[in-house]
Amino acid sequence: MASRKKLVTLSLMVMLCVAAAPLHAQTFQDLYDFNCNTGGCIPIDYGQLTQGADGNLYGTTQGNNPGGTIFKVTPSAPAVYTDLWLFDRESPQAGLTLASDGNFYGATTDGTLFRFTPPNTLTTLHTSTGRPTAAPVEGKDGNLYGATFSGTTYRLTLPAGTFKQLSNAPGSVTSPLLLASDGNLYGTTQDGGNGNGTVFCLTTTGSITPIYKFSGSDGAAPIGPLTQGRDGYLYGTTSAGGDNNTGEVFKMTLSGTLTKLHSFDSLIGSSNNDGAAPSAGLLAASDGFFYGVNFDGGSSGGGTLFQITTSGVFNKLFDLCFPAVPSCFPDTTLMEHTNGSFYGLSSVGFASQGTFYRLTPLNLSEILRVAGPIFVHPGIPVEILGNNLTHVINVSFGGVQAGLQGGTDTFLIATVPMAAVDGFVTATFDSGLQIQTQSAEHILPLITNLDPTSGPVGTPVGIVGGGLAGATKVTFGGKKATQFTVVNPTLIQAIVPTRAKTGKVVVTTPNGTAKSKQTFTVT
């Protein structure tokens, strides 16, 4: 990737004498220009910038002297940039993940997996992992999962960060995995399959299933991460293939049925096109559109910034690599800050060694974000990110009110209610304003009590807990109960089945399984 950037010289860019005009009312702002002489530079992040509890954005750079950096930058203009950690020789290209434990996790291309605790504490968790270019992400079980360019997948079990290698991916993985609504992790490989790359599914047990193999005409070499829309589809890009062999945008069911949404129309480096070779993924934004960036193409040959709908209606918003739009050759997927603006990085600037920029949508709307995965246990405190949160008077999960434990303007702590059901997290402010998350939270099942804890076959038993809505199966000592009723998300009434054995009671819901701590004794 980096070699392509080196082919473009400053003298070529200076010849481009006029800036491209925006095609829509979105506003582009260059907030910070990276400089290798004054700090981190060349931010090749194959993930996204990550919002912290302080409202600032965190990321990594590949360049510095002698290694890369971890940095934070304010989301306002002018942006205030701070290097937080200087690596000795490593070159992180992975960005960072904010986990539910409040720490950031990342990787360097020399094989190091690390935990970073602001402001400046870095703990090495594992070394000699096969060239990770993506940060690990948190799975539904609260552990971290990642994949590497050499094709290995792994688990970091929290809180200790214990490393375990899992199955081999069907090819080289460049970008972070996606935790989808079914509780599985999905990723792309830029090779493997038929040689054109794949989309694969990884379970938390380590099982890998390729769900799609690109053929070339439908796309090739997917590099960027996947995202999931509110419609349940996976959305992504390929850096090559498609109708013109310059990449495409696609959507896909979780079972692997692909729909082509847009094939880019350029030749690499040509000057009159909608862009080419996206190595970043898509942002599923709160305005209902998807936003992306192209690494190549556009009027300057330095890439484009675009918008696309779920049905494939495409709009080029900006040609990149001009004095007024100085970001060039972006690898980083856009992210939406809770203030409603979109932020990204480019690894090269028109006259710099990378840029940090903001895209303000036409209809700016604030959002909430939950730190950690989209699967949560009832009764557990979670961190919610947002703006002006000291004015929040109520938080609900799927419409069920949560308990508040305090916070600041940029984060608050809320306890997931035992009666919570799957749905969006909504905050109500003292002004009457309501804002919510863009992704639904899924409530994991939990058993806290059995009433009674013993009895003969035919005994009615109350299974008490949380997240029990939609339960599909109840077992006593491994024997399936044929009669049970989900009274509400906190209570199941079940009848001890014939031939039941003394043992644990297990409840299965669409979000997972829960085992009782108590043993039910069959008398």
Buried (B, 14 or more C-beta within 10 A) or exposed (E): BBEBBEEBEEEEBEEBEEBBEBBEEBEBBBBBBBBBEEBBBBBBBBBBBBBBBBBBBBBBBBBBEEBBBBBBBBBEEEBEBBBBBBBEEBBBBBBBBBBBBBBBBBBBBBBBBBBBEBEEEBEEBBEEBBBBBBBBBBBBBBBBBBBBBBBBBBBBEBEEBEBEBBBBBBBBBBBBBBBBBBBBBBBBBBBBBEEBBBBBBBBBEBEBEBBBBBBBBBBBBBBBBBBBBEEEBBBBBBBBBBBBBBBBBBBBEBEBEBBBBBBBBBBBBBEEBBBBBBBBBBBBBBBEBBBBBBBBBBBBBBBBBBBBEBEBEBEBBBBBBBBBBBBBBBBBBBBBBBBBBBBBBBBBBBEBBBBBBBBBBEEEEBBBBBBBBBBBBBBBBBBBBBBBBEEBEBBBBBEBBBEBEEBEEBBBBBBBBBBBBBBBBBBBBEEEEEBBBBBBBBBBBBBBEBEEEBBEBEBBBEBBBBBBBBBEEBBBBEBEBEEBEBEEBBBBBBBBBEEBEEBBBBBBBBBBBBBBEBBBEBE
